[in-house]
Amino acid sequence: FRFVYKQALEGHHTHPISDVSSTHEPEYAEHTLAPVVQFAAADEGGTITIWDAAEMLPSKEVKVPGECFTSLKIRGDRILASTLSGKICIFSVSQQRLQCEISAHARGINAIALHPYMEWVASVSEDTYVNVWNIEGLLTQ
């Protein structure tokens, strides 16, 4: 294998970065309608920065003061982020706002995963549970 360093993207987070996700994740890239041009990084201070991958510049930012994001997924116009307080937050990239919040666990969420084709998200937590959530229809209201 040969790895080539592209560049460091500095100065946009003031707290430790907890996760990164892109619209070009192989498990569902063929099935998404979004152009493969974005990635997002979440931090422990409640900030999600969305990057234009072609320009390597931040394009949007969502802030939720007081939250500590632990895991992140981006698909199309949605960002799903889990928190240390046990919530799953669903954001609109284009509107840069929180659309839905799920009180998913009694303790911090360690990771989330999206089903490759369905509107399902799985979450695992320090409360020892694995939960699967059907989020279809949550954002049509």
N, C-alpha and C positions, 0 to 999 in steps of 0.2 A: 504494500500500500504506500501511496505517496500523499502526504498531506501538505497543502499549500495554505499558508496564513494569508487571509484576505486583508483585514484591518480591524482595529479595535474601535468600538463605538462607545465613546466616553462622555461623561458629563451630563447624562440625562436622568440618572437615578441617584438619589441621595441616601438610600437605604440598601441593604444587601439584596441582591437580585435572587429570587427564589425559583423562577422557572422561565422557560422560553418555549414558544410554539410557533408554527408557521402554517400557512395555508397549503403548503406543499408536503404534507405528511403522507407517505406512500400508502398507508392503509386505506385512505379514502380520497386521495387526490383525483382519481378518475371520476368520482361521483359528485364532486362539488361544482357549483356554478361560479364560484369566485375566481377571479384571475389569480394566478400564482405569483403574487407580487408583495405579500405582506408577511411580517412576522411580528410577534408581540412578546414583550418581556414584562414580568410582574415582580414587584418587590415587597419587602416586609413592612413597608410604610404605607401601603394602600395605593400605590401608583401602578398603572399599566400603561406602557408606552407602545404604540403601534408604529412600526417602521415600514417605510417603502423600501422593499428589498432591492429594487432596480437602482434607486438613487442612494441607498444606504443612509437615509436621513429619517428622523422621526417625523411622522405625518399627523398623528393624533395622540391624545393623552386622556386617560380617565383616572380620576382620583376619588378614593373613598377613604377619607381621613378616619383613623382609628382602626382600620382593618389591616390584618397581616395576611397577604396572599401566600398560599403554599403551593398551589398547582394551577396550571393554565392550559387551556386549549382554545384554538381559534379555528373557526370554520365559516367561510362565507362572510356574512356581516355580523356574526356572533362571536363573542368571546365568553367563554365559561371560565370562571376562576373560583377556586376553593379557598377557604379561610381557616385560620387558626381557631376561630370561634365556632366552627362546624357548619358554616353556610356555603352554599353554592350560589354565586352571583352570575347572572347572565346579562351581558352588556351588548348594546348595539354599537358597532364600530362607526357607522356613518353618522349616528346621532350623538355619539360620545356620551351615552348615559346608561344608567342601570335600568334594565327592563323588568327583571324578575329576580327575586331572592328566595331561595329554598332553605329552610332550616333543616338541614340534612342529617346532622349528627350531634350527639351530646358533647363530643370533644373535638379537637382539631382534626381536620381532614388532611391526610398525608398525600393523596394522589387522586386524580380523576382521569377517566378515559371515556372517549366517545365511541359509540358503535360506528362501524364504517359506513353503514347504509341507513340505519334507523335513527330516529330522534331519541336515543337513549344515552344516558350518561351514568357511568358507574363511579362510585366513590368509596374509598377506604379510609378508615379513621382510627384514631387512638382509642376509640370506644369499642374496638374489636369487631365492628360490623363492616360488611360489604353490602352496599345498597345500590340498586339499579333504579334509575328514575326515568320515566317516560316524559319527556319535555315537549312532545308534540302538542301543538295548540296553545302552549303557555304564552307565546308571543304574538298571537293573533288578536288578542283583546285590546 
